């Protein structure tokens, strides 16, 4: 599992940078209106479905992180929760896998 650790970190960085580029692009074109961004998430059935898909994935990841942190006492794993809700699952999941793959001891 340790051999995958650099891959998890690379995916976490990509999962932070790539979506944020599109969010910042959209916000800059819409006067930095977060309300407009949220409205865009529900503009049609396709985006609404994707929004709910990612929301359910984020809640599931959060529950998994909390359960594992309680069991393993790997407190740094909690960093994946704000990464998930402030950036997205594309950052939070690989970040958690990176932090979870840290050598023990």
Secondary structure by P-SEA (a helix, b strand, c coil): cccaaaaaaaaaaaaacaaaaaaaaaaaaccccaaaaaaaacccaaaaaaaaaaaaaaaaaaaaaaaaaaaccccccaaaaaaaaacccccaaaaaaaaaacccc
